[in-house]
Amino acid sequence: MAPTFFQLNDTQLNYARHIKYWRRNLKTLLPHFYTSNDANRMLLALFTVSALDILGDLDAALSAEERQGHIDWVYSCQLPEGGFRPWPGSDFGKLRNEENRIWDPAHIPGTFFALLTLVVLQDDLEKVKKKEILAWLVKMQRPEGSFGETVGVDGYVHGGNDSRFGYMATAIRWMLRGDLAGPYQGIPDIDVDSFVTCVRSSESYDGGISEAPYSEAHAGFTCCAIAALCFLDRLPLPPSSKPDGVIRGVSNVPKTLHWLVSRQTLTLDEDDGLDTMNDETDTSETCHDAHTFVKLGAYPSVQAKSNTKGRPHIHYELEWVGMNGRCNKTADTCYAYWTCVPLQILGYLDIVDRAPIRKWLLDKTQHIVGGFGKVTGDPPDMYHSFLGLMVLAMFGETGLQEVDPALCITQKAKRHLESLSWRRKITGMDKAQNGTDKIQNGIDMAQNKGVSLAGDKTQMDA
């Protein structure tokens, strides 16, 4: 269990309500508001099973038959040529042919979420068309290095070219072939250098990473880009390391860290942006409905100085600190995830104060029925409920399982993936283990021999 950073008398996560919320999503029909998200059903499946896994309730929530039923459903979305569709709605069944298959293509997000769902459900992935998926990934990469969503007629890559698709493509690659670089069994690798160059070209002047060159930095794109670099082992080297001649991303780590930590904000909802007293001199010290940001305390009014003279005081708002995704935006539950994940991947999560972020999530957006809303007062939805839970697990919330933030699954599920025999063979783990075993056997034999000789000597002396 991950260590906790908070006292027991702090605001608490309502485990029972969250488990009930996610079990309801698993066992019953979703509200009609999700109809427009039916094409993202594989994403909703991952959120549901992974959330219950994080809560430590997945095994209790699913019988063996139910678990196998969900696994079978995921495989029913696998295409004959490899890859997964994101929902069953485009499945033509027996009517599928060469002419209409363009309307039922393999899908990068669908494949990403399908593989992770199978991993969380403890499947061995033996039925996954691994070679076909890896060959398809190469076709999904554009000449400038970016990845798209699907491949259309004449090999045209459809979809955006931002780091979201690159993140999912590199995660698929990592799941199916680990850190292995170059061709494997006749299947070429993606152009890693080209992708890293594409990420670098989207770095903004302020340290964040944007959708495309010369665009505004965004926490979501920054998170996806840094996670992708992690999957590819292309993160910047530590300052003490010598250059290795490999193209790496995040060209200015201090600037990126500054941009990420600057996503902390006290503008938690729309009401925080209003000054109902119509007094421009009001500050967070003199008016609780003033427009406030974390650094506002650097410019206190004369009255504020007088009010706090002779006694230590912390701005009342600093009990709750939210995270936004861009400059001058209100806090949003999901951006606590998109901001904290790259900080953790880079090894600097400690530069943000986790306690007020946790308190903001639990006091401001945790809902009475379970789950999290987008902002204060919003009803819970699966997207924000899952990412809010991920952040608390990253922070070491007592009772939650340890997670891999880049993959959005528990460390237990990740270890299951890494333990699969076919993957250990590809990544060379079996050879490494055999080498380790041989060394250990040699040590054991030497030790046993030493004990035996010592025994003989004792006997001779006797």
Steps between C-alpha positions, in 0.01 A plus 500: 500500500630846412589726794258773595606864525195620695367492854201288593294803599516645148211494256432139410442315177158336515606151392157342532340763277774475237476121491123524469536758221736282295309178567187670375683596181621141462176319575225725362420712196674837493288819515364626167756782504760244393320417177722740307801317642396156381780502243743533795369192677843338526628807685208481743572131551860569600402782734249274675713190555817697576319722753370195683850352489643819653233482771598136564148384417531346153534139615199536728295680235548236229430130507724277288224470242446876486872565466523256208192656344665842502820353354300332224325830425833678456623230264177528301620849408829372357520520122609209278794704371606610849418792724176573682193706427398733788143366510292222341280741304715488187516119492339369180535141618470246217418782258846653540697500175784681325264770381339600830798433731604864461202584726628260767869584537751421772517794736795628705301601812280192468804272488670681787200475731422141393849376587498676837153364581621146426805557721291627792270198460811277531476357147817349351459689168572177311209566263621850416629528141828649616701489179213644300459786746871583498505501117189720500661748740768573242228593249341731758807726511518799266823611328557785749478255791150548638237229535136510399184317597421266210631413155267565207504437128843507332672503839380848596529551877190662648470682831696764686877518509541605862678310775188315620520253213877477530460419868256217431704366206821488703315340792367227268854447374634478856233253608564269205879522466632681805820700453611293200622732223529427129336227289357193672423178311484688171274776638657848479495733795341844501727795424581596859736786409238654275237487776732653760586778254128558452453535877790743528355716225184541709682630807378848578704806599373472859603137553169327439424280201226589255282331243723611212794736444429865597180409686406562863645261757247263653530265799335210317740515206794551737406193702449279193828611343707439814334162563573400139865597542506283811364198309774553241778560754557843345461722805788739568802353673588608856724810513794290615480265200705537187315556168437169324428637153134395517224747412306571819196707587436780751784724395475733802397306810506794748273705275260207456491443875430869556212489253352187660521628856345830384180309420412527869220750542258630759241573233295194582174588329323786325398669825866546590535730202240746630544792737150563629617796709607685183811606684813474291717535811365178648747215531468149628575642845213751503233342281427130473334535161792679338666355191791304640809321378775327695748785457255776590639507852817656361304825452297554819308822559590742782193383691605138454842576648334668796263207553780247513759709688648318796350158429576227248225446248445285194253610237179315573486387137825305533307226675380411150726522197369385164673435171417646162606396152593837354579847624213698654257209513298371796594181680374172358521152652656339193786751488622386839577178313636653179732725702617268777577202276778671301640638826519149640646353181771766502563431868382832640152439642630633832512857369122528540328488838282193478295565815298801371455333159362193675273718716376682189410172331323359804330821616422668170437235233443169687127433469264375769393204282860406426733596218628846414355784297690722259472812717334600825132409499511277193353149510752217471598363162718200420784698345558737792413233757772271371770765464421646842542153650829456312640820654412392853662162438812676370506703819498183711141517626451234770294209373567557131728272301829626359467610138705553189381852408614484137305180426199587721509156664613359832855384555352155558351502150826627352695221671255251353574633151874486556478143631338355186728239344469623140594853607789384715635316197477808275656734754776256589388470860514122487864508388582754768323287760682189379830685531410616848394148595829357371697753702294425809541126446876549474501697822289234671729223378807688618342563838394136531849390404644733762272355767595148397875571512458667835320191620775278374760713673306483824478125471875473429580714801281281710 
